[in-house]
Amino acid sequence: MSVFLKEVPKDDKFTVAYARVSTERQAEFGYGLDIQKEKLENYCKLHDIKNAVYFEDDGYSGTNMDRPAIKRAIEYIREGRVEKFIVYRFDRLSRSLRDTIVFIDDELKKNNCDIVSLSEDIDTSNPMGKAMMQITAVFAELDRNNIVTKTKQGMLKRVQSGKWQGGGKVPFGYRYDRDKNTLIVDEKEKEIIKEVFSRYLEGQSPQSISDALGFKSDRIVSQILKRKSLTGKIVYRGETYNGLHEAIIDEDEFLKTQEEIKNRSRFKGQNTHLLSGFLYCGNCGGRMRYQKWGNDGYKLVCYSHYPSSKKYMIKDINCDNIRYDAERVETAVVNEILNLSFELSQNTKSTKVSAENNLSKALEREEKALKKLLSLYKYLDDDKSLLEQIKLSRQNIKRLMSKIEEAKKQKLNTQKLDKTKELIKSVESTWEYMTISDKRQILRELLDKIVLKNGEVQIFLMIDKY
């Protein structure tokens, strides 16, 4: 006669006796439901457990916890109704020891429910059982960490060789070739991406580009504009590696786009005031804004003066910077820009020649050398001197990539300097005919920031940063 209750008690706490089998073949190895049930019954008789209810999952895999009986038992556990959970072996709960530990920690421990495993001779209702469970948990955690470490090492080697990371979502513009472990250009999407970058650098907004090209939202356009993988690179854990896949956007155009994104981020939304977005308080470092001042026009005031401002805008509630007449500051800034025209036209400062080509050739040679070293290492994997050469080669590659990035930035700065000179030369004859919107667009190219301090106006130009 079975000792198990036929149904769950309505109000009283009870014990769960759980059994699982995934295939008929498991019965051949002593895991049949009848054997498990018999073992569980004998344990309950021996320990005089009279409130046990039998739960079984027949024909369910132990790869996850998505099984009807165990899910029903978990509901009772979360209600605080289960005082003990008995199982023949831990692998009846899950084939993964880590999943078993998670179940014990997240479900049983939190709800003051002990667990008993007959085969492993563990019962957490006594001190020795708790100690054994803790030891088991330690080894499970160690096993998990080892797997994570090996996975990271394998992925690092994969991206270092230029192969795509695999898994996850393939970036727009490409298809994933599983045989070659790399990305293949989608010619149709490639043309769309080129159009996105071209339109953005012409001055169009992500929203207008999205509307014109049929994207679901402007956010997708913004993501495309920032995606470094489009330049043939792979970004993994904050580091950049050369990918085997073809670039859709060249690096110069990508860098220009990132600069434009950074520049536009300071001027979100429409604004009818000429210097909004450029003004900073020289006393506390906070932003300054236009404020209507009676019939006298506008004053420029520090955000820190107003408790109603957003918290991140207030830098010092005791800031004592004065108010500035907006029209006078605007005049000072415009005069500064117009006066630059002659000075820049006389500038004979030599332009540095970019060393990008030479560095790229050196990088190509170093990468070929590393491939040879890695091929040799397959046959001499215990050669410490060879391992040291591989390490040095990787360091050289990283150093050369860093220098190439610096050379590209230098080249871009030179281009921007030439563009700025030409722009300033044209401003003097066209400024008075421009709209506020056009003038602000020009200022975005020319101005870095304006600092107002102690009654003085300090003007910082973008050209000073090149």
N, C-alpha and C positions, 0 to 999 in steps of 0.2 A: 504493500500500500504506500502511495507517494506521501511524503511529508509536506509537499508544497501546497499552499493555499490555491484554490481554483481561480480566485480573482483578487485584485488589489483591495486591501482594507480601505474603507471610506475615509476614516479620520486618523487611524493609528499609523505610527511609523512601521516600516517593514524592511525586509532584506531582499535584495535582488540576487537571484542565482541566474547567471547569464551563460548561454552556450551559443556557438556559431560554427557552421560548416559551410564551405563554399562549393565543394564538389563531392560526388559520391566516392571518388577515389580516396578522399581524406580518411574515410572510414577504415581503409586498409592499414593506415598508419596509426590507428588508435584514437582518431579524432572524431569518430562518429557521434551524432547527437545522443544516441542511446547511451554510449559510454560516458560522455560528458555529464549527462543528466544523472546517471547512476553515481558518479563520483561526487557530484554536488549534493545529491540526496544523502549519501553516506556521511559527508562532512556535517550537514545540518543535524542529522541524527546524533552523531558523536558529540556535537557541541550544544545539543538541546535547543536548536534554533527552530521555533515553531511559527514564525511569522514570515517565512520565505515564500517568494513568488517567482516562478520559473519564467524566464524570457528567452526566446530562441530566435535566431536568424538562420533560416535554412536556405542554403544556396546563394549566399551573399559573400562577395570578396572582402578581404580584410585590408584592401588598399586605402579605404577611407571609412568614415563613420556614417555614411549615408545609407543606413539600414533601418528598417521600420522598428524592430524590437529595441535596439540600442537608443534610437531617438526617443521612443516612448519612455524608456527608463530614465533618460536624461531629463525629460520634463518633470518626472517625479522627484529626481535629485534636486533640481533647481527650486522645487516647491518646498524643499526641506523635509520630504516624507521618507527618504531612504537613509537608514542608519548604517547599513553595511552592503557592500557590493562584492559578490563572490564569483570567481571565474576559474575554470579548470587550468588554463594557462594564459599568460599575458598576450600571446599571439592570437588568442580567440577574440581579444578586443581589437587588435590591429596588428598587421604584419610589421609595422614600423614602431620600434621601441620609442622613438621620439614622439610619435602621435599618442602613444600610450601614456607617456609622461605628461604630455599636455592635457590629456583627458583627466588624469589624476589631479594635476595642479589646478586646472581651470574649472573643473566640475566637482570633483569629490572633496578636495581640501576646502574649497570655498564654502561648501555646504555641510561641513562636519560629517562627512561620510567616509568610513574606513573601507579599505579594499583588501580582499584575500585572494591570493593566487595559490591553488593547491599544489601544482607541480613545482613552482619556485619556492614553496614553503614561506610565503610572505604574508604577514597579517599586520597591518598598520595600527591595529588596536592595542598592540603591546610595544614596548620600547625596542626590542630586537627587530621586530618587523619594520618599524619606522627607520631604524638605522640601515637595514638592508635596502629599503626603498630609496633612501638618500644616496647610497653608494651606486645603486642602479642608475639613478638620475644623473649623477656625476659622469658616469661612463657614457650615457646617452648624449649629454651635452658635449663631451669631448669628441665623440663620434661626429656630431653635427658640425662642430667647429672645423674638424679635419676635412670634412666634405666641402664646406664653404671655402676653406683655404685653397684646396686643390682646384675647385671650380674657378676661383679668381685667378690662380696661376695659369690655368689652361686658357682662360679668356684673354689674359694679358699677352700670352704667346701668340694667340690667334690674331689679335689686332696689330701686334708688332710686325707680323708677317704681311699685313695689309689686307687681311680677310675681314669681311663684314662680321659684326658681332653675332648675327643670326638671331632668330626668334624676334618677338615683338613686331612692331609695325614698320614696314618698309617705307622709307621716306618718299614723298611725292616726287616724281621725276625718274624713278628707278623701278626695276623689278629684281627680285632676288633669285640668283642662280645657285641652287642647292648643290649642284655638282662641283662648281668652282668656288663656292663659299664667298661669292662677291656680288656686287650690285651691277646690273646691266641697265644702261640708259633706255628709257622709254621715249622714243623720238617725239611723239605727240606732246607728252607732258614737258619735255625739254624745252620746246618752243614756248609753251605757256610760262614756264619759269623765267626764261629770258625776257619775255614781255613784262613780267611782274617787276623785275629789277630795273628794266629800262624805264618803265612808267614812273617808278618810285623816284629814281634819280632825276627825272624830268620835273618832279615836284608834286606828283599826284599822291593822294592819301591812300592808305590801305583800304578804306571803305570804297573810294571811287574805283580802285583797281579791282576790288572784289565784285562790284556791280558790273563793271565792264567785261570781266573775264568769266563771270558766272560761278564764283566760289560761294560756299554757304554762308561765310561770314568774313569780316575783315581780320578776325583773329588768325585764320588760316594763312592769309597773306603775310601777316606779321611774323608768323612762325617760319614761313618759307624764307623771308628776308634775313632771318638770323641763323639759318641752318648751315653750319660749316661743312657738312658732308657734301654739299653741292660743289665744293671746291676740290673734291677728290680726297678729302681728309676723313679720318675717323677720330671722334672724340670719345675717350674712355677714361672714366674716373678723373676728370679734370686735365688729362694730358691729351695732346694731339699727335696722331700718327699718320703717315702717308698710307692711303688706301690703294688697293689695286684697281678700284673703279674709276671710270672716266669722270673728269670734272665737267660740270655743266656751266658753272660761272667761274671766271678766272679770279685769282686772289686780289688783284688790284680793284676790280669792280666790287668785290665783296667787302673789302676794307673801306672803300668810299661809301658804300651803303651803310655800314656800321657807324661811320662818322655822322652820316646824315640822320640816322635813327637817334643817335645820342643828341644831336643838335636840336632835332624837332621835339624831343621829349621835354625840353624846357618851355615849349610854347604851345601846350595843348589847349584846344578850344579857341574860339574867336575872341579878339580883343581889339578895341578901337584906340587904345592908348599906345603911343609910339614905343615906349621903353618898358612896357610890362614884360616881366620875365628876365630882365637884365639887372634889376636893381637890388643891391644888397646893403645892409646896414654895416657901417665900418666899426660900430661900437660893440654890438653883440653878435654879429655874423648872420643875423636873420634876414629874411626877405623884406623888401619894402613894397608898398603898393600906392596906387593913386587913390586919393580921397577928395570928394567934392568939398570945396571950401567957400561956402557962401556965394557971393557974386564975383569973387576973385579968381574963379577957375578951380584948379586942382593943386593940392599939396601932395608931396611924397612923404609917407610916414612908415615907420617900422611896425611890422606885425606884432612885435613884442609889447607894444603899447596897449593892446586890446585883449583883455581876458577872454573875450568871446571868440577869439581866433582859435583855429584847430591847435591842439596841444603841440604837435610837431613843428608848427610855425613859430611858436614862442620860444626864443632862446634865452632871454633874460627879462624877467618881469620888471626889473629895476633899470632897464635900458633908458638912458637919458638923451638919446640922439634927438636933434631938433627936427622940425618939419622943413621941407625944402619946397620952393616954388617950382612946380613941374615944368612950366614953360621955360624958365631960365636954365634948368638942367638939360632939357631937350635941345635948346639952342647951343649950349656948350658942347654937347655930344656931336651934333651935326657939324658944327664949325671944326671940331677936331678931325672929323672924317674928311671934310672937304679940303682942309689944309694939308692933308697927307698926300694928295695927288702929285704935287710937284716933287715932294721929298722922295716918294717911291720911284718916280720916273728917273731920278738921278742916282738911284741905288745901283752900285756896280758890284755888289757883293757876289762873289763867285758861287756857283751852285756845285755842291758835292756830287760826284758821279756815283751812282749806286753800284755796289759790289755784288748785287743780287745774282748776276749770271755766273760769276766765278764761284760764288758760294754754292750755287745749285749744282755746278759740275763737281765740286768737291764732295758734296753730299751724295751725289750719284755714285762716285767712286767708293766712298766709305760704305754705302749700302751694299754694293757688289762684294766688297771685301768681307762684310759681315756674313753674307750668304755663303761664301766659301768656307768661312770659319765654322759656321753652323753645320754645314755638310760634313766637314772633317770631324766635328765633335761627335757625330753619330757613331763613328767608328772608334773614337778615342775618348769616350765619355769620362774617363778617370784622369785625364791629362789636366792638371791644375794650371800649368802655364798657358794652355790653350783657352781654358775657361777665363783666365785673367785678360787675355787678348780680346775675347768676346765682350767682356765687361767694358774694357777701354773703348772698343769700337762703338758700343751702344752709347757711351758717354759722349763720344765725338759726334755721333749722329744727332744727339739731343742738343749739343752745343751749336752745331751748324744750323739746325732748324731754328734755333733761337736767333742766331745772327741773320738768317734769311728773313725772319719776321721783322727784325729791326731794320733791315735794308729796305723792305717793302714799305714800312712806315715812313722811313726817310724819303723814299721816292714819292710817296703819297703827299708828304708835307711839302716837298718841292713843287709838285703839281698844284697843290692848293695855294702856295705862295704866289706862283705865277698867275693863277686865276684871280686871286685877291687883288694883285696889282692892277690887272686889267679892269676889274670891277670898279675899283676906286677911281681909276682914270675916267671912267664913263659916268660916275655919279654926279660930278660937278655940273655937267650940262643937262642932266635929266632929272635931278632931284626934285625941283619945284613943280614938275609936271606929274609926279608919281602920286598914286593914292596911298592912304595909310597902310593898306595891305601890302602894296608893292614895297614901300619903304621898310616895313617890318621884315619882309623877305630879304631885302638887302642887308639889313642890320644883323640878321641871323648869320650871314656869311662873314660879316666884318667884326662884330662885337663879341667879346667873351663875357664880360660883366662890367657893371658900373657900381662903384663903391662910394657911398655918401657918408662922410665922417667929419665932424666938427666944422660944418659949413663948407667943406671942400668936396669937389667932384673929381673922383679918380676913375679914369677911363682905361679899361684893359681891352686890348684888341686881340683878335684871333691871330693876327699876323705875328704877334709877339711870342706865340707858342710854337711857331714853325722853326 
